[in-house]
Each structure stands twice: as C-alpha cells, then as structure tokens.
C-alpha cells in the first residue's frame, strides 16, 4: 500500500505541475493567436507588428530561460517555478491594461521571462518523477507537457465566442480573464512543486565532461527548426482563418481540438517516447506537425481545419518531451541539466524568428498562406534532420 500511495502521489504531482505549461504556454503564449485579430483591428497593427508581439514573448522566454537555468543550478527548481507562475499572471494582467505598442511588447517580454521558469523548472521536476521506472517517467514528462492543452481548451472554448458577441474591443478583458485563470492555477501548482522530489543543483554537472555537441548536431538543428515552424501556426492560424469567413464557432472548435490533441498526446505517444533513443521521436513529431500545418492549405473547409488541429495538437508538446527523453537516455545523469539547458536555448532562439518573419511575409504578399506553408515545410525539414540523429552511447 505505501508503494501504491507513492505512485499515486507522483501522478498527482505531475498533474499539478502541468498547470505550469497551461499558464506559460496555453495562456501566455498560444492564446495570443486568438486575441491577435482583435488587437490588430482595434489598434491598427500590421502583420509584422502583430508577429513582433509574439516574438517579444519568445525573446523574454530566451532571457528567462538563461536566468532560470542559473537559478536551478543554485536553488533547485521549486522557487523559480513558483516565481515564474506569479510573474506570468502579473504580465497577463498588464497586457489587459495598456494600448501602447511599446508597453504591450514590454508585458509580452515579461510574460516570456516568467513563463520560462514556470515551464523549464516544472519540466525538471516532472522529469524527476518515477526515476526507477522509465515507462512511467516518460509518461509523467508527457503528462506535464500535455498540460498546455488545458489552457488551449479553456481559451478556445471561450474567447472566440466572446469576441463574436463583444467585438474587437473585448481584447483587454480577454487578457484580464486569462490573468484570473493564471492566478487560480498558482495554489495547486505550488502545492505540487513543494511535494515534488528535489531537483539536483549544478554541482555535479559542473564536474561532468563536455557535451558531445557534434554528435548532437542533427538533434539540435531539428529542434531549432521545430521551434521556428510551430510558433507560426499557433500565432497566425486564427488570423489566417478570418478571410475565409470561418465563423467564431469553428474557430473555437478548431482551437479546442488542438488543445484536446495536446491533452491526449501523452497516452498516444507513451510507447514512442519509451522506446525511442535517437532522434526518431522528434522526427515523427515534426512530421505530424508539418502535415498538420499544411493541411488547412491543401484541404479546404472544416474537415481540413479539424484534421489540422487534431494532428497539430497531438504532436505539439511531443517535441520538448522527445528532447527531454533523448537527453536522459543518451547522456550521463550529470550532463542532463546542461544538455536540456542547451536545447532550451536552441528552442528559444528558434521561436523568436517565426512570428515576425511570417508577419513580414504576410505584409509583403498580403497573404498569411505563404508564411503558413513555409512553416509547414520548415517542420518537414526539421523531421528529416532529426531522423538522422543517432543514439549516443
């Protein structure tokens, strides 16, 4: 019975920690795609400016990631996680209170800085669960990342219909509602963080040997392109749907389907994550994402949107889960922290490029389709590069 209780407790910890991605990604990053069209119309932004808002969030994430990785090595993961959750909620509230573009950029940067520790430190704690059971450990990591789907389901079910009723001017209240949701997530996620196993500090990792960077090159390249491509879809999908006269109900359904796919993904990908050793899991995830990104362009209508949303959601958080699993299976435990830090920075740099580049292309061509198609091709290239990555012995 004590062992069973221990197992049950660890699953509840994984669920509580999953509120980190729900807030840092589902609310603070992805939900901007739902708010973007209204803010663009109400504030008179170009697509480049609209894309820059999410690029600002990615820049903040890059800064926050570098700070977080230093903090974890000194203090452990709990404190950065809790502080990050609070900072993200504050940033969401700030976005609801200003109309000035520069201030919006500042709050989006703050959301990225806060979201980084909420996401990274939470992932480190999730990875510490079920250390003696690789299959359960892989599922716990996937459950953690799958929490981002909860934020997408909540925002997808509510915001498009509220914008339909209230109009473009509703966007400040949309950010306020997301801030309230983030505040609500702080107590249970804090309880989970306090109950989670302690994450080792960096003393042992400093003594470890150098990372085999050349032998990890294909995995890093694939993960970089994964970050460049995926962020374009979540930033501009809803804006791309608007000229097609897709109703708010179908926007809500499509976005919620993405979120449901994220929540289902841990169970479908569990055997893949448990069995994969090289870049195979990341390659398959990027392939599914690439197909999902291209589908609404190739298959017009509601069927194409639903299939796109489901495929994209099923693979969205498998990329980070695959890289976490790759590091743990390919490297000595003393190298895990630095390897995951490296991949985190590679990812953060990649996702700063996608939104503003796609927005600039849309302004030049007066169409988001080219940017969306380029994102799909980028993800397919990421899949090909990742597939070359061999297991590290």
C-alpha positions in Angstrom: 0.0 0.0 0.0 2.7 2.6 0.7 4.2 2.0 -2.7 0.8 2.4 -4.3 0.3 5.7 -2.5 3.7 6.8 -3.5 2.9 6.1 -7.2 -0.5 7.8 -6.9 1.1 10.9 -5.2 3.6 11.2 -8.0 0.9 11.2 -10.6 -1.0 14.0 -8.8 2.3 15.9 -8.6 2.7 15.5 -12.4 -0.9 16.8 -12.9 -0.3 19.8 -10.6 2.9 20.7 -12.3 1.2 20.5 -15.7 -0.5 23.8 -14.7 2.8 25.4 -15.5 2.6 24.7 -19.3 -1.1 25.5 -19.1 -0.3 29.0 -17.9 3.1 29.7 -19.5 2.1 28.3 -22.9 -1.6 27.7 -23.2 -2.5 31.2 -21.8 0.6 33.4 -22.0 1.9 32.3 -25.4 -0.6 30.4 -27.5 -3.8 32.3 -26.6 -2.3 35.4 -28.3 -3.3 33.7 -31.6 -6.9 34.1 -30.5 -6.5 37.7 -29.4 -4.3 38.8 -32.3 -7.1 39.5 -34.9 -9.0 41.7 -32.4 -5.9 43.6 -31.3 -4.7 44.1 -34.9 -8.1 45.6 -35.9 -8.6 47.7 -32.8 -5.0 49.0 -32.5 -4.3 49.3 -36.3 -1.3 47.0 -36.3 0.4 45.5 -39.4 1.0 41.8 -39.5 4.7 42.5 -38.8 3.8 44.3 -35.6 1.3 41.6 -34.7 4.0 39.0 -35.2 6.5 41.0 -33.2 4.3 40.8 -30.1 4.8 37.0 -30.0 8.5 37.4 -31.0 8.8 39.6 -27.9 7.3 36.9 -25.8 9.9 34.5 -27.3 12.7 36.9 -26.5 11.5 37.1 -23.0 11.5 33.4 -22.8 15.1 33.2 -24.0 16.1 35.7 -21.3 14.1 33.9 -18.7 15.5 30.5 -19.8 19.1 31.7 -19.2 18.2 33.1 -15.8 16.2 30.0 -14.9 19.0 27.6 -15.8 21.3 29.5 -13.5 18.8 29.6 -10.7 18.0 25.9 -10.8 21.7 25.1 -10.5 21.8 27.2 -7.3 18.4 27.0 -5.7 16.7 24.0 -7.2 13.6 24.1 -9.3 10.8 24.9 -6.8 11.4 28.6 -6.2 11.9 29.6 -9.9 8.7 27.7 -10.8 6.6 29.5 -8.2 8.0 32.9 -9.0 7.6 32.3 -12.7 3.9 31.4 -12.3 3.3 34.7 -10.3 5.2 36.8 -12.8 3.3 35.3 -15.8 0.0 36.1 -14.1 1.1 39.7 -13.5 2.2 40.1 -17.1 -1.2 38.8 -18.4 -2.8 41.4 -16.2 -0.5 44.1 -17.6 -1.5 43.2 -21.1 -5.1 44.0 -20.3 -4.3 47.5 -19.1 -2.4 49.2 -21.9 -2.9 50.1 -25.6 0.5 51.4 -26.3 2.5 49.1 -28.6 5.8 49.5 -26.7 4.1 48.7 -23.4 2.4 45.7 -24.9 5.9 44.5 -26.1 7.2 45.0 -22.5 4.4 42.9 -20.9 4.9 40.2 -23.5 8.6 40.1 -22.7 7.7 39.9 -19.0 5.3 37.0 -19.8 8.1 35.2 -21.6 10.6 35.8 -18.7 8.0 34.5 -16.2 6.9 31.7 -18.4 10.4 30.3 -18.8 10.9 29.2 -15.2 7.3 28.1 -15.0 7.9 25.8 -17.9 11.6 24.8 -17.5 11.6 24.3 -13.7 8.3 22.4 -13.9 9.7 20.1 -16.5 12.8 19.5 -14.4 10.6 18.4 -11.5 8.4 16.3 -13.7 11.5 14.6 -15.1 12.5 13.7 -11.5 9.3 11.6 -11.0 9.4 7.7 -11.3 13.2 7.7 -11.7 13.3 3.9 -11.3 10.6 3.3 -14.0 11.5 4.6 -17.5 8.0 4.0 -18.9 6.2 5.8 -16.1 8.9 8.6 -16.2 8.3 9.1 -19.9 4.5 9.3 -19.4 4.9 11.7 -16.5 7.0 14.0 -18.7 4.4 13.8 -21.4 1.6 14.5 -19.0 3.4 17.5 -17.8 3.9 18.9 -21.3 0.3 17.9 -22.2 -0.9 20.4 -19.6 -0.5 23.1 -22.2 -3.6 21.7 -23.8 -5.7 22.6 -20.8 -5.0 26.3 -21.3 -5.8 26.0 -25.0 -9.1 24.2 -24.4 -10.2 26.8 -21.9 -9.3 29.8 -24.1 -10.5 28.1 -27.3 -13.9 27.3 -25.8 -14.5 30.8 -24.5 -12.6 33.6 -26.3 -13.8 33.3 -30.0 -17.4 33.3 -28.9 -16.9 36.2 -26.5 -15.2 38.2 -29.3 -18.2 37.4 -31.6 -20.6 38.9 -29.0 -18.4 41.8 -27.7 -16.4 42.7 -30.8 -12.7 43.6 -31.2 -12.7 45.9 -28.2 -13.1 42.9 -25.9 -9.4 42.1 -26.0 -8.4 43.9 -22.8 -11.0 41.8 -20.9 -9.8 38.7 -22.6 -6.3 39.2 -21.1 -7.9 40.0 -17.8 -9.8 36.7 -17.8 -6.6 34.8 -18.7 -4.8 36.6 -15.8 -7.5 35.4 -13.4 -7.1 31.9 -14.7 -3.4 32.1 -14.2 -3.9 33.3 -10.6 -6.2 30.4 -9.9 -3.6 27.9 -11.1 -0.9 29.2 -8.7 -2.1 27.5 -5.4 -2.4 23.9 -6.8 0.8 24.2 -8.8 2.7 25.5 -5.8 1.5 22.6 -3.7 2.7 20.2 -6.4 6.0 21.9 -6.6 6.6 21.7 -2.9 5.7 18.0 -2.9 7.9 17.1 -5.9 11.3 15.4 -5.5 14.1 17.9 -5.2 16.0 18.6 -8.5 19.8 18.3 -8.0 21.7 21.5 -8.2 24.5 22.1 -10.6 27.5 20.9 -8.5 27.7 17.5 -10.2 27.0 18.9 -13.7 30.0 21.3 -13.4 32.2 18.3 -12.8 31.0 16.3 -15.8 32.6 16.0 -19.1 31.9 18.2 -22.1 28.7 17.6 -24.1 29.2 15.8 -27.4 28.0 18.7 -29.5 29.0 17.4 -32.9 27.2 14.1 -32.3 24.1 16.0 -31.2 24.1 18.4 -34.1 21.2 16.9 -36.1 19.0 16.8 -33.0 19.8 20.5 -32.2 19.2 21.5 -35.8 15.9 19.7 -35.9 14.8 21.2 -32.6 15.7 24.7 -33.8 13.6 24.3 -36.9 10.8 22.8 -34.9 10.7 26.0 -32.8 10.8 28.2 -35.9 7.9 26.4 -37.6 5.4 25.5 -34.8 5.1 29.1 -33.4 3.9 30.4 -36.8 0.9 28.1 -36.7 -0.2 29.0 -33.2 0.4 32.7 -33.8 -1.4 33.2 -37.1 -3.8 30.3 -37.6 -6.9 32.2 -36.4 -5.9 35.3 -38.3 -5.4 33.1 -41.4 -8.9 31.7 -40.9 -10.6 35.2 -40.8 -10.6 36.0 -44.6 -12.1 32.5 -45.2 -15.2 33.6 -43.4 -14.8 30.9 -40.8 -17.3 31.5 -38.1 -16.4 32.0 -34.4 -17.9 28.7 -33.5 -15.5 26.9 -35.9 -12.6 28.9 -34.6 -13.5 27.8 -31.1 -13.9 24.2 -32.2 -10.6 24.2 -34.1 -8.6 25.7 -31.3 -10.2 23.5 -28.7 -9.4 20.4 -30.9 -5.7 21.5 -30.8 -5.9 21.6 -27.0 -7.6 18.3 -26.8 -5.0 16.8 -29.0 -2.3 18.1 -26.7 -4.1 16.5 -23.7 -4.5 13.2 -25.4 -0.9 13.1 -26.8 0.8 11.7 -23.7 -1.2 8.5 -23.9 -0.8 8.0 -27.6 3.0 8.8 -27.6 3.9 6.9 -24.5 5.3 3.8 -26.3 7.2 6.0 -28.8 8.8 8.1 -26.1 9.7 5.0 -24.1 11.2 3.1 -27.0 13.0 5.9 -28.9 16.7 6.6 -28.3 18.0 8.7 -31.1 16.1 11.5 -32.9 13.2 9.2 -34.0 10.6 10.6 -31.7 11.4 14.2 -32.6 11.4 13.3 -36.3 8.0 11.7 -36.1 6.6 14.7 -34.0 7.9 17.2 -36.5 6.5 15.2 -39.4 3.0 15.2 -37.9 3.3 18.9 -37.1 4.4 19.7 -40.7 1.4 17.7 -42.1 -0.9 19.4 -39.7 0.3 22.8 -40.6 0.0 22.3 -44.4 -3.4 20.5 -44.2 -5.7 23.6 -44.0 -4.0 25.0 -47.1 -4.2 21.7 -49.0 -7.6 20.6 -47.8 -10.0 23.5 -47.7 -13.1 23.6 -45.4 -14.0 22.4 -42.0 -12.6 18.9 -42.5 -9.1 20.3 -43.2 -9.2 22.5 -40.2 -10.3 19.8 -37.8 -7.7 17.3 -39.1 -5.1 20.0 -39.0 -6.0 21.0 -35.4 -6.0 17.4 -34.1 -2.7 16.4 -35.8 -1.0 19.6 -34.6 -2.3 19.2 -31.1 -1.3 15.6 -30.9 2.4 16.4 -31.7 2.8 20.0 -30.3 4.3 19.2 -27.0 5.9 15.9 -28.0 8.9 17.8 -29.4 10.0 19.0 -25.9 9.1 15.7 -24.4 11.2 13.9 -27.0 14.2 16.1 -26.4 14.0 15.6 -22.6 13.8 11.8 -23.1 16.7 12.0 -25.6 18.9 13.8 -23.2 18.1 11.4 -20.4 18.7 8.3 -22.5 21.8 9.5 -24.3 23.9 11.2 -21.7 25.2 10.7 -18.2 22.9 12.0 -15.4 25.4 14.6 -14.5 25.1 16.0 -18.1 21.3 16.1 -18.2 21.0 19.6 -16.8 23.4 21.2 -19.2 22.1 19.3 -22.2 18.5 20.3 -21.5 19.7 23.9 -21.0 21.3 23.8 -24.4 18.2 22.5 -26.1 16.1 25.0 -24.3 18.2 27.9 -25.6 18.2 26.5 -29.1 14.4 26.2 -28.9 14.1 29.8 -27.5 16.2 31.3 -30.3 14.2 29.4 -32.9 10.8 30.6 -31.8 11.9 34.3 -31.8 12.3 34.1 -35.6 9.0 32.6 -36.8 6.3 35.1 -35.8 8.0 38.3 -37.1 9.2 36.6 -40.2 5.8 35.2 -41.1 4.2 38.6 -40.3 6.7 40.4 -42.6 6.0 38.0 -45.4 2.2 38.5 -44.9 2.6 42.3 -45.2 4.6 41.9 -48.4 2.3 39.4 -50.0 -1.0 40.4 -48.3 -1.5 36.8 -47.5 -0.7 34.6 -44.5 -0.9 31.4 -46.6 2.7 31.7 -47.8 4.0 32.1 -44.2 1.9 29.2 -43.0 3.2 27.0 -45.9 6.8 28.0 -45.2 6.2 26.9 -41.5 5.0 23.5 -42.7 8.0 23.0 -44.9 10.3 24.1 -42.1 8.7 21.4 -39.9 9.2 18.7 -42.5 12.8 19.7 -42.8 13.1 19.5 -39.0 11.7 16.0 -39.3 14.3 15.0 -41.9 17.2 16.3 -39.9 16.1 14.8 -36.6 15.7 11.4 -38.3 19.4 11.4 -39.0 20.3 11.8 -35.3 21.7 8.5 -33.9 21.6 7.3 -30.4 24.6 8.4 -28.3 26.3 5.7 -26.4 
